Structures are given as structure tokens and as C-alpha cells.
Amino acid sequence: MEQGAVIELATRSLLIILYVAGPMLLLGLVVGLAVSIFQATTQIQEQTLTFIPKIIAILGGMVLFGPWMLTVMKEFTQNLFQNINNYIR
């Protein structure tokens, strides 16, 4: 396998990972920021307060974005397996 093909495959793989994980990371970021602002304004300094809203938000995001994430990963994997003869030479 040529060096350029390896770099191109690694680049596509990393972009797919970011593309698929992005919505969950953004949900966690937004919910964490909202909880932090809530804690700062009410002066509630409970450390475990941030976990439950993040878990619920990410679980909801998985339900909402799950089919799309699975489709993107399935298309990438199918493309990888269909072109495996180009990678193995």
C-alpha cells in the first residue's frame, strides 16, 4: 500500500470519527456549560450535579442522531470493504 493511500485513508477515518462524534461532543459541551452557569448563579457546588444532565442529554442525542451515525459508519465501512483490493496490492 502506498504512503499516500495510507495517509488518505487515515485522514478520511479521522474525519468520519469527528463527524460522527461531533453531535455528542457538542451536546455534552452545551449541557455542561449550562449546568456550570446554573451552579455559578445559584452557588450550588455539588460535583455530581453535572453528570446526570450530561448523561440524559447524550442518551437523547444517541436516540436522535443514532440512525444517522450508524448510516455514516455503515457507508464508510462498506466503501472500505468494497475497495479493499485497492488497499492490499
N, C-alpha and C positions, 0 to 999 in steps of 0.2 A: 504494500500500500504506500502510495506516495505521501510525502510530507505535507503537501498542500491539501490533499484529500483528508488527511488526519486532522489538520487544523480546521478545515471547513466543517467536518463532522463534529468536532468538539465545540466549535462556535455555535453551530445550529443546536446542539444539545443544551448548551448553557442558556441560549436564548429561549428555548422551549421551557426549560426549568423556570426561568424568571417569568415567562409569560403565564405559565400555569400557576405558579406560587404567588404571583403578584396580587391577585384579589384577596387572598387570605392574609397576606402580609399587610396590605393596606387596611383591611378590616381590623386587624389586631392593633395597628398603629392608631387608627381613629378612635377606637373604643378605649385604648389605653390613655390616649390624650384626654378624652372626655372624662374618664374616671379620675385622672390626675387633677384636672381643673376642678372637678367636683370636690375632691379631697382637699385641695388648697383653699377653696372658698368656704367649706364647712369646717375645716380644721380637724377632719376625721383622719387619723393617721393609722388606719388599720391596713396592714400589709397584705392580708389575704383578700381584701375587697376588690383588687384588680383582677384576680384570676377568674372568678365566676362570670362577670360580664364578657371577658375575652373568650372564654370557652363557649358561652352561648352564642356570641357573635360569629365565631369561627365555625361552629356547628351549623348555624343558619346559613353561613356562606357556603359551606360544603353542600348543603341541600340545594341551595340556589345555583351555585356555579359548578356543582359536581358533574352533571351531564356534559357540560361544555369542556371541562377539564379532561374528562375521560375521552371525549371525541378528539381533542388535540393530541393527547398522548397516544391514542389508538392510530391516528393518521401518521404520526411520526414513526411509530413502531412498524406499521405496515410499509411505509416508504423505506425504512431501513432494511427490512427483510426482503422487499422486492428488489432492492439494489445491492444486496449483499455480494452478488457475484462481481460487481464493480469494485467493491472494497477489498476482496480477498486476493485478487490476482497475484 
